[in-house]
Amino acid sequence: MKETIIQFGEGNFLRGFFDYFLDVMNKNGLYDGKAVVIQPREGGKCALLNEQDCKYNLYLRGMVAGEIKQEHHYIESVSRGIDPYKNYDEYIALAYNPDFKFVVSNTTEAGIAFDESCLFDDKPCKGFPAKLTQLLYRRYENGLDGFVFLPCELIDNNGDELKKCVLKYAEFWGLSDGFVDWINEKNTFTNTLVDRIVTGYPDDGTQEKHPDDKFLDTAEIFHLWVIEGDFENELPLKKAGFNVIWTEDAKPYKKIKVRILNGAHTSLVAAALLSGIETVGEAMADETTSAFLSKAMNEEILPVVGKNEDSLSFAESVFDRFRNPFIRHKWRAISLNSVSKFSVRVLPTILEYKEKYGKYPKYLSLSLAYLIYFYKNDTPDDNADAVALMKNGSIVDILANVSLWQADLSDMTDIVTAYYEKISQLGAKETMKWILS
C-alpha cells in the first residue's frame, strides 16, 4: 500500500482520531494509502512505534443514545515513523514522492508558531512550521504539486495560521518569489475544528489484554471533524460513516462547540465544586446538578445559539459524553482559568439572551454568582491578577472590571448579588434546588 499522507505527531490524539479514520477507510476499500508519521519534537516515540511495526490496539468507549457502547480496532494505517532529528535525510526524501497528497498535524496549541531561531540549514529546524517549510521548498525545487493541509491543532483558523508561518519563513530565509507563488497556488491550507476526547493508555485493566502494546490507545465514541473545503472524493471520510463536515465556513460549528460543550462545562464547574462533586460523571448522576445543567442548556443556551439540527444533535451528544463511565473528568482540572473561559464560553450567551429577551437568563446568571463565590471561598487555579481581583473586590467592582470579562457587567450587579447572597444563605446545592423549584 502506498504512502499518501504525511502526519506530524505520533501522540495519542492522532492515533485515536485520524489514524483510526484512515484504517477504517482502508479496510473498507474506500481508500488505499498509509500515513508516514513525523516526530515533531526531540525525545519522541517514533523509534518505539517502529519497533512494533506501527500497529496498535484502539478501544472506543462511551455512551450512545443513553446506552454503553464499546469497540475494539487493530490499527494498521501507519507505515513507519521518522525521527527527523536522527534521520533528517529520510525526512527530506518525502519531498520527492509524488504520491503524497495530504498533510495532517497535531503538534499542540503552541506548535503553530514562528520561531526566528530556526534557520533553513538546520537539520531539522526545531519548530513544526519551519520543519515543514524545509520540506516544502525541496518539493517545490523538484517541480511537484503541493499538499492539502489538515491541521488538528486547537487554535482559531489553524490552517491560515500555519500558512502565515510558512510564508514568514520563506521571507525570513530569503527563499525565492517562485516558491512563495507555489505555496499560494499549489497548496491548500484548510481551517479545521476537531472534537474527540482521547484518553490514551488505559489503567483500568484493558492494558492486560495487550501487555506488549506500548501504543495501546483509548478514546470516546463521539467524534467531530469540521473542515473548510471539500476533498471527500480524494479522502472519503463521510462515505466511511464518520462525523465529518466539509464546509465553506467552520465558524458556526465552532460557536456550537464553544457555547454548548465548553459552555456547559464552564457554567457548571463552580457549582459542582462548591457542592462537593468531584467529576463530571458524578454531576450527571446527581439529580440536582444534572437538572440544573439541562435547564441551562435547553432554556438558555440553545435558544440563543439557535435550535437547529446541528445544535440539537450536538447538545444531545454532550449529555451522553458527560455520562461516559469510562472517562473520569475532574471538575478541578476543568476549573483552570475559569474567568477567561467564562468570558468566552458563557458570557456571550448571557449577553445575547438579554438582548433577545430583555432580561438576563437566571441559570447562567446564577452560574456567574457561583463563579465569584468559588473564587472568594475556594482555591481557584488561575493567573494571580484574576484571583486577586475576584477574591478581594466587591461584586460591584468585579462586574465592572473590563479586564476580567472584556465587558462592563455593571448592569448585572443586582441579579448576581441576589444570587450570591442566596448561595451564602442556603449553600451551593440548596441554591440549585431553590432555583429549580
Buried (B, 14 or more C-beta within 10 A) or exposed (E): EEBBBBBBBBBBBBBBBBBBBBBBBBBEEBBEBBBBBBBBBEEBBBEEBBEEEBBBBBBBBBBEEEEEEEEEBEBBBBBBBBBBBEBBEBBBEBBEBEEBBBBBBBBBEEBBBBEEEBBBEBEBBBBBBBBBBBBBBBBBBEEBEBBBBBBBBBBEBBBBBBBBBBBBBBEBBEBEEEBBEBBEEBBBBBBBBBBBBBBBEBEEEBBEEBEEBBBBBBBBBBBBBBBBBEBEEEBBBBBBEBBBBBBEEBBBBBBBBBBBBBBBBBBBBBBBBBBEBBBBBBBBBBEBBBEBBBBBBBBBBBBBBEEEEBBBEBBEBBBBBBBBEBBEBEBBEBBEEBBBBBBBBBBBBBBBBBEEEEEBBBBBBBBBBBBBBBBBEBEBEBEEEBBEBBBEBEBEBBBBBEEBBEBEBEEBBEBBBEBBBBBEEEEBBBBBBBBEE
